[in-house]
Amino acid sequence: MPKNFKPKQGSGDKGFTDTLEIKKIKKIDPKINALASIDELSCLLGLLKVRFKKSPKLKAHASEFEKIQNNLFVLSGAIAGMDCLKEIKAETKNLEKTINKLSKKTPKLEKFIVSGKSETEALIHLARAKTRIAEITVWQTQKFETSAIFLNRLSDYLFIIAIKAL
């Protein structure tokens, strides 16, 4: 974001907004929907990050959530027009390594998980569901496959973290 960024009041009142590559894009464009969905997900992860910092059991994952939020900014940047493909691919690989490491310590599931064992666990599942929605909105742009794949892996990661929260 530019250092001198200031919101311009009323600039979106006609149903248009700007991205880095396109001036005056309709707010109902799939790109804008994807950006809004990723923004909502980042906010939810921020809430969880605060909770994790207070939890002895989950504290170690708070810094991972910070990193994921930063990665979501990169994904948004790519959708808005920045060249971030290599960075997203690298972070997807990092997330895959983390998932593999955590999966080894996760018990085999014998049944479906119904969220609600604790408030934090339910919020993690909510973030996982929001991640799936964000992935779908990115696919609806018919572009940005690399970003959609990252979100798919993030959903897997959040599922494992939700199990660990029990």
Helices and strands as residue ranges (DSSP letters): E 16-17, E 25-26, H 30-54, H 59-80, H 85-104, H 119-140, H 145-164
